[in-house]
Amino acid sequence: MPRRKKQTVKINNVVSLEGVLQEVYNEACVNIKSAQVGMNELTTSAEPTDTDDHVKIAKAKTDFLKTKTDNVKVKLEVAKLQNDSVKNTGDIAGMMNAEADGAVNANHFKEIRKMIRDKALEDTPAKEEDNK
């Protein structure tokens, strides 16, 4: 594997952002590949003899799958950031202010969930008082 190039992270610098995103994406790809290799080695080399061995192998496979899942999520987040960057033609400030243009993001859904949860909590004591 070639030696990594040092990244200098600068605020509001498109080149810096692209480099960091690429590095994160590459690291996620390496982690996914190593998890798959580990699963393959575990499957081919392990010959379980009793139930305890099966349990240990299943736990190790679960850990590998969790690693793969987490890294796929990282890759998706990088893709979302790249998509936002393309929409705003590389304007980092525009990406951060996209919310002002009426775009919906994850924070809006969190706020809606919180409002629904709060409303449900407000209604719950009223129902309990009616039952008394």
N, CA and C of each residue as an Amber inpcrd file, in Angstrom:
protein
   396
   0.8430000  -1.1700000   0.0000000   0.0000000   0.0000000   0.0000000
   0.8920000   1.2380000   0.0000000   0.5910000   2.2010000  -0.8830000
   1.4280000   3.3980000  -0.9360000   1.2840000   4.2280000   0.3360000
   2.2990000   4.9900000   0.5730000   2.3050000   5.8450000   1.7540000
   1.2900000   6.9720000   1.5700000   0.5510000   7.2430000   2.6380000
  -0.4860000   8.2630000   2.5570000   0.1060000   9.6630000   2.5170000
  -0.5610000  10.4990000   1.7620000  -0.1720000  11.8950000   1.6730000
  -0.7950000  12.6350000   2.8610000  -0.0190000  13.4930000   3.5010000
  -0.5510000  14.2560000   4.6250000  -1.6020000  15.2360000   4.1270000
  -2.7060000  15.2870000   4.8490000  -3.7870000  16.1940000   4.5030000
  -3.7430000  17.4230000   5.4000000  -3.8060000  18.5750000   4.8070000
  -3.9310000  19.8100000   5.5590000  -5.3900000  20.2330000   5.4640000
  -6.0560000  20.2800000   6.6080000  -7.4710000  20.6110000   6.6210000
  -7.6180000  22.1150000   6.8260000  -8.2920000  22.7470000   5.8790000
  -8.5430000  24.1870000   5.9550000 -10.0410000  24.4200000   5.8860000
 -10.5040000  25.3700000   6.6760000 -11.9250000  25.7060000   6.6920000
 -12.2770000  26.4310000   5.3950000 -13.4400000  26.0810000   4.8350000
 -13.9490000  26.6850000   3.5920000 -12.9670000  26.5670000   2.4290000
 -12.3070000  25.4160000   2.3350000 -11.4000000  25.1670000   1.2300000
 -11.8770000  23.9070000   0.5280000 -12.2880000  24.0320000  -0.7160000
 -12.8630000  22.9190000  -1.4590000 -11.8470000  21.8000000  -1.6540000
 -10.6120000  22.1410000  -1.9710000  -9.5730000  21.1320000  -2.2000000
  -9.3230000  20.3380000  -0.9230000  -9.2770000  21.0240000   0.2090000
  -9.0640000  20.3640000   1.4870000 -10.2210000  19.4140000   1.7980000
 -11.4450000  19.8910000   1.5650000 -12.6270000  19.0640000   1.8080000
 -12.6190000  17.8320000   0.9130000 -12.2830000  18.0170000  -0.3480000
 -12.2330000  16.8780000  -1.2680000 -11.1970000  15.8520000  -0.8190000
 -10.0370000  16.3230000  -0.3750000  -8.9950000  15.4140000   0.0930000
  -9.4160000  14.6260000   1.3110000 -10.0430000  15.2990000   2.2560000
 -10.4980000  14.6220000   3.4730000 -11.5890000  13.6110000   3.1450000
 -12.5460000  14.0120000   2.3150000 -13.6150000  13.0870000   1.9290000
 -13.0550000  11.8640000   1.2080000 -12.0830000  12.0850000   0.3340000
 -11.4840000  10.9650000  -0.3890000 -10.7600000  10.0330000   0.5730000
 -10.0570000  10.6070000   1.5410000  -9.3370000   9.7950000   2.5140000
 -10.3050000   8.9710000   3.3690000 -11.3920000   9.5910000   3.7890000
 -12.4010000   8.8820000   4.5850000 -13.0280000   7.7640000   3.7560000
 -13.3360000   8.0530000   2.5120000 -13.9320000   7.0530000   1.6250000
 -12.9860000   5.8740000   1.4120000 -11.7220000   6.1770000   1.1490000
 -10.7410000   5.1070000   0.9400000 -10.5760000   4.2510000   2.1920000
 -10.5530000   4.8950000   3.3540000 -10.4160000   4.1540000   4.6130000
 -11.6230000   3.2440000   4.8360000 -12.8130000   3.7290000   4.5080000
 -14.0120000   2.9080000   4.6380000 -13.9360000   1.7030000   3.7010000
 -13.4530000   1.9110000   2.4830000 -13.3080000   0.7980000   1.5340000
 -12.3260000  -0.2390000   2.0550000 -11.2060000   0.2240000   2.6190000
 -10.2040000  -0.7010000   3.1740000 -10.7980000  -1.4890000   4.3330000
 -11.5590000  -0.8140000   5.2040000 -12.1590000  -1.4980000   6.3450000
 -13.1810000  -2.5410000   5.9080000 -13.9740000  -2.2260000   4.8810000
 -14.9560000  -3.1830000   4.3710000 -14.2430000  -4.4030000   3.7950000
 -13.1980000  -4.1560000   3.0330000 -12.4600000  -5.2640000   2.4190000
 -11.7970000  -6.1340000   3.4850000 -11.1950000  -5.5210000   4.5010000
 -10.5330000  -6.3200000   5.5430000 -11.5520000  -7.1110000   6.3660000
 -12.7260000  -6.5460000   6.5880000 -13.7730000  -7.2870000   7.2990000
 -14.2220000  -8.4940000   6.4880000 -14.3650000  -8.3150000   5.1820000
 -14.7690000  -9.4350000   4.3300000 -13.6890000 -10.5160000   4.2970000
 -12.4360000 -10.0970000   4.2180000 -11.3330000 -11.0690000   4.2400000
 -11.3370000 -11.8310000   5.5590000 -11.5510000 -11.1220000   6.6620000
 -11.6170000 -11.7800000   7.9690000 -12.7500000 -12.7780000   8.0500000
 -13.9060000 -12.4130000   7.5060000 -15.0370000 -13.3490000   7.5000000
 -14.7250000 -14.5790000   6.6560000 -14.1120000 -14.3650000   5.4980000
 -13.7760000 -15.4870000   4.6290000 -12.7700000 -16.4230000   5.2970000
 -11.7520000 -15.8380000   5.9410000 -10.7590000 -16.6660000   6.6360000
 -11.4010000 -17.4440000   7.7690000 -12.2840000 -16.7920000   8.5000000
 -12.9580000 -17.4460000   9.6180000 -13.8160000 -18.6000000   9.1280000
 -14.4860000 -18.4050000   8.0150000 -15.3690000 -19.4390000   7.4740000
 -14.5770000 -20.6330000   6.9560000 -13.4710000 -20.3710000   6.2540000
 -12.7410000 -21.4760000   5.6400000 -11.8000000 -22.1970000   6.6050000
 -11.2430000 -21.4680000   7.5700000 -10.2400000 -22.1000000   8.4300000
 -10.8270000 -22.7240000   9.6950000 -11.9620000 -22.2630000  10.1260000
 -12.5180000 -22.7590000  11.3890000 -13.3550000 -23.9980000  11.1540000
 -13.0630000 -25.0150000  11.9360000 -13.8760000 -26.2260000  11.9160000
 -14.4470000 -26.4100000  13.3130000 -15.6540000 -25.8890000  13.5330000
 -16.2250000 -25.9710000  14.8770000 -16.4800000 -27.4090000  15.2950000
 -16.1510000 -27.6890000  16.5490000 -16.3390000 -29.0410000  17.0600000
 -17.5090000 -29.1280000  18.0160000 -17.8330000 -28.0370000  18.6890000
 -18.9650000 -28.0670000  19.6170000 -19.7540000 -26.7650000  19.5140000
 -20.7810000 -26.6820000  20.3110000 -21.6710000 -25.5220000  20.2710000
 -20.9450000 -24.2320000  20.6350000 -20.0300000 -24.3140000  21.5770000
 -19.2870000 -23.1290000  22.0010000 -18.4930000 -22.5430000  20.8280000
 -17.9130000 -23.4110000  20.0240000 -17.1760000 -22.9330000  18.8410000
 -18.1070000 -22.2340000  17.8540000 -19.3040000 -22.8040000  17.6480000
 -20.2820000 -22.1890000  16.7460000 -20.6750000 -20.7980000  17.2480000
 -20.8510000 -20.6750000  18.5610000 -21.2440000 -19.3920000  19.1470000
 -20.1380000 -18.3630000  18.9440000 -18.8930000 -18.7590000  19.1760000
 -17.7680000 -17.8290000  19.0170000 -17.6120000 -17.3830000  17.5650000
 -17.7790000 -18.3220000  16.6460000 -17.6740000 -17.9950000  15.2220000
 -18.8050000 -17.0560000  14.8140000 -20.0150000 -17.3270000  15.2990000
 -21.1530000 -16.4740000  14.9730000 -20.9420000 -15.0590000  15.5230000
 -20.3910000 -14.9420000  16.7230000 -20.1260000 -13.6230000  17.3030000
 -19.0780000 -12.8720000  16.4820000 -18.0330000 -13.5750000  16.0830000
 -16.9930000 -12.9380000  15.2780000 -17.5620000 -12.4770000  13.9360000
 -18.4000000 -13.3020000  13.3160000 -19.0180000 -12.9060000  12.0490000
 -19.9270000 -11.6980000  12.2380000 -20.6420000 -11.6650000  13.3490000
 -21.5000000 -10.5190000  13.6470000 -20.6740000  -9.2480000  13.7830000
 -19.5300000  -9.3570000  14.4450000 -18.6450000  -8.1990000  14.5910000
 -18.1300000  -7.7200000  13.2280000 -17.7650000  -8.6680000  12.3710000
 -17.3130000  -8.2970000  11.0300000 -18.4340000  -7.6150000  10.2380000
 -19.6600000  -8.1470000  10.3560000 -20.7910000  -7.5530000   9.6450000
 -21.0950000  -6.1520000  10.1660000 -20.9660000  -5.9410000  11.4670000
 -21.1810000  -4.6120000  12.0420000 -20.1400000  -3.6330000  11.5040000
 -18.8950000  -4.0930000  11.4120000 -17.8390000  -3.2500000  10.8570000
 -18.1680000  -2.8610000   9.4150000 -18.6050000  -3.8420000   8.6290000
 -18.9610000  -3.5590000   7.2440000 -20.1260000  -2.5790000   7.1600000
 -21.1380000  -2.7880000   7.9780000 -22.3110000  -1.9190000   7.9720000
 -21.9390000  -0.4870000   8.3430000 -21.1310000  -0.3350000   9.3840000
 -20.7090000   0.9990000   9.8090000 -19.9340000   1.7120000   8.7060000
 -19.0910000   0.9900000   8.0080000 -18.2900000   1.6070000   6.9520000
 -19.1130000   1.9030000   5.7060000 -20.1300000   1.1140000   5.4390000
 -21.0390000   1.4350000   4.3330000 -21.7910000   2.7230000   4.6550000
 -22.1760000   2.8960000   5.9310000 -22.8330000   4.1390000   6.3420000
 -21.9030000   5.3330000   6.1350000 -20.6260000   5.1570000   6.4410000
 -19.6480000   6.2290000   6.2400000 -19.5770000   6.5810000   4.7550000
 -19.5360000   5.5620000   3.9040000 -19.4750000   5.8100000   2.4690000
 -20.7180000   6.5550000   1.9850000 -21.8790000   6.2080000   2.5230000
 -23.1060000   6.8990000   2.1380000 -23.0890000   8.3560000   2.5920000
 -22.5770000   8.6100000   3.7800000 -22.4860000   9.9920000   4.2620000
 -21.5370000  10.8080000   3.3840000 -20.4350000  10.2030000   2.9730000
 -19.5070000  10.8960000   2.0770000 -20.2060000  11.1960000   0.7480000
 -20.9730000  10.2340000   0.2560000 -21.6930000  10.4460000  -1.0040000
 -22.7110000  11.5750000  -0.8600000 -23.3790000  11.6600000   0.2870000
 -24.3370000  12.7490000   0.5160000 -23.6200000  14.1010000   0.5080000
 -22.4690000  14.1590000   1.1720000 -21.7060000  15.4080000   1.1870000
 -21.2450000  15.7940000  -0.2140000 -20.8130000  14.7870000  -0.9860000
 -20.3920000  15.0660000  -2.3570000 -21.5760000  15.5550000  -3.1880000
 -22.7350000  14.9660000  -2.9590000 -23.9410000  15.3860000  -3.6720000
 -24.2790000  16.8340000  -3.3320000 -24.2060000  17.1920000  -2.0510000
 -24.4590000  18.5780000  -1.6510000 -23.4390000  19.5150000  -2.2710000
 -22.1970000  19.0610000  -2.3390000 -21.1420000  19.8880000  -2.9310000
 -21.4110000  20.1290000  -4.4130000 -21.8440000  19.0990000  -5.1150000
 -22.1390000  19.2440000  -6.5460000 -23.3350000  20.1720000  -6.7470000
 -24.3480000  20.0430000  -5.8940000 -25.5170000  20.9190000  -6.0050000
 -25.1370000  22.3800000  -5.8500000 -24.1730000  22.6330000  -4.9810000
 -23.7630000  24.0080000  -4.7020000 -22.4840000  24.3870000  -5.4320000
 -22.1180000  23.6410000  -6.4360000 -20.9230000  23.8740000  -7.2610000
 -19.6800000  24.1450000  -6.4200000 -19.5230000  23.3580000  -5.3650000
 -18.3220000  23.4500000  -4.5380000 -18.3340000  24.5690000  -3.5250000
 -19.4340000  25.2830000  -3.3920000 -19.5200000  26.3920000  -2.4450000
 -19.8370000  25.8390000  -1.0550000 -18.8260000  25.7970000  -0.1800000
 -18.9970000  25.2400000   1.1540000 -19.9990000  26.0640000   1.9520000
 -19.9120000  27.3770000   1.8650000 -20.8570000  28.2310000   2.5830000
 -22.2790000  27.9610000   2.0990000 -22.4290000  27.7390000   0.8090000
 -23.7410000  27.4110000   0.2620000 -24.2670000  26.0930000   0.7890000
 -23.3660000  25.1280000   0.9630000 -23.7760000  23.8430000   1.5300000
 -24.2980000  24.0190000   2.9460000 -23.5910000  24.8260000   3.7190000
 -23.9740000  25.0160000   5.1080000 -25.2670000  25.8350000   5.2210000
 -25.5090000  26.6920000   4.2640000 -26.6960000  27.5470000   4.3060000
 -27.8380000  26.9940000   3.4660000 -27.7350000  25.7600000   3.0160000
 -28.7890000  25.1660000   2.1860000 -30.1070000  25.1180000   2.9360000
 -30.0180000  25.0520000   4.2490000 -31.2210000  25.0120000   5.0680000
 -32.0350000  26.2930000   4.8890000 -31.3580000  27.3990000   4.6770000
 -32.0430000  28.6730000   4.5100000 -32.8600000  28.7060000   3.2190000
 -32.4920000  27.9020000   2.2420000 -33.2000000  27.8690000   0.9690000
 -34.4360000  26.9870000   1.0050000 -34.7670000  26.4420000   2.1690000
 -35.9420000  25.5930000   2.2990000 -35.6480000  24.1250000   2.1020000
 -34.3870000  23.7360000   2.0320000 -34.0490000  22.3320000   1.8820000
 -34.2960000  21.6000000   3.1990000 -34.6980000  20.3610000   3.1040000
 -34.9670000  19.5500000   4.2850000 -33.7310000  18.7280000   4.5990000
 -33.3820000  18.6770000   5.8880000 -32.2520000  17.8510000   6.2890000
 -32.6390000  17.0040000   7.4900000 -31.7090000  16.2270000   8.0110000
 -31.9840000  15.2930000   9.1080000 -32.4440000  16.0110000  10.3710000
 -31.9670000  17.2160000  10.6030000 -32.3760000  17.9520000  11.7980000
 -33.8690000  18.2540000  11.7980000 -34.4330000  18.4810000  10.6150000
 -35.8720000  18.7240000  10.5470000 -36.6460000  17.4890000  11.0110000
 -36.2090000  16.3030000  10.5950000 -36.8890000  15.0870000  11.0030000
 -36.7410000  14.8500000  12.5070000 -35.5630000  15.1700000  13.0550000
 -35.3680000  15.0410000  14.4950000 -36.3180000  15.9530000  15.2540000
 -36.4810000  17.1720000  14.7660000 -37.3830000  18.1220000  15.4120000
 -38.8210000  17.6320000  15.3410000 -39.2190000  17.0700000  14.2110000
 -40.5830000  16.5620000  14.0660000 -40.8160000  15.3970000  15.0170000
 -39.8450000  14.4790000  15.0980000 -39.9730000  13.3510000  16.0270000
 -40.1010000  13.8570000  17.4640000 -39.3050000  14.8480000  17.8220000
 -39.3420000  15.4000000  19.1800000 -40.7010000  16.0230000  19.4580000
 -41.2470000  16.7470000  18.4790000 -42.5620000  17.3600000  18.6680000
 -43.6350000  16.2950000  18.8490000 -43.5680000  15.2250000  18.0680000
 -44.5510000  14.1450000  18.1880000 -44.4250000  13.4740000  19.5500000
 -43.1740000  13.2120000  19.9670000 -42.9290000  12.5820000  21.2660000
 -43.4530000  13.4700000  22.4000000 -43.1800000  14.7770000  22.3120000
 -43.6480000  15.7090000  23.3310000 -45.1740000  15.7680000  23.3680000
 -45.7840000  15.7540000  22.2050000 -47.2450000  15.7790000  22.1270000
 -47.8310000  14.5160000  22.7410000 -47.2030000  13.3710000  22.4780000
 -47.6840000  12.1140000  23.0500000 -47.5510000  12.1300000  24.5670000
 -46.4680000  12.7030000  25.0690000 -46.2760000  12.7880000  26.5200000
 -47.2890000  13.7360000  27.1500000 -47.6470000  14.8080000  26.4450000
 -48.6460000  15.7330000  26.9600000 -50.0130000  15.0660000  27.0270000
 -50.3430000  14.2410000  26.0540000 -51.6380000  13.5780000  26.0100000
 -51.7360000  12.4400000  27.0150000 -50.6490000  11.7790000  27.3330000
 -50.6570000  10.6140000  28.2190000 -51.1600000  10.9580000  29.6180000
 -50.6970000  11.9910000  30.3240000 -51.2100000  12.2860000  31.6570000
 -52.6970000  12.6130000  31.6450000 -53.2030000  13.2500000  30.5940000
 -54.6080000  13.5770000  30.5230000 -55.4550000  12.3060000  30.4860000
 -55.0080000  11.3110000  29.7520000 -55.7310000  10.0440000  29.6970000
 -55.7120000   9.3430000  31.0290000 -54.5920000   9.4040000  31.7530000
 -54.5050000   8.7540000  33.0510000 -55.4200000   9.4240000  34.0570000
 -55.5590000  10.7740000  33.9730000 -56.4400000  11.4900000  34.8860000
 -57.9030000  11.1230000  34.6110000 -58.2400000  10.8880000  33.3450000
 -59.6170000  10.5070000  33.0070000 -59.9560000   9.1430000  33.5830000
 -58.9730000   8.2330000  33.6670000 -59.2100000   6.8880000  34.1830000
 -59.3840000   6.8860000  35.6970000 -58.9410000   7.9240000  36.3910000
 -59.0340000   7.9570000  37.8580000 -60.4040000   8.2330000  38.3560000
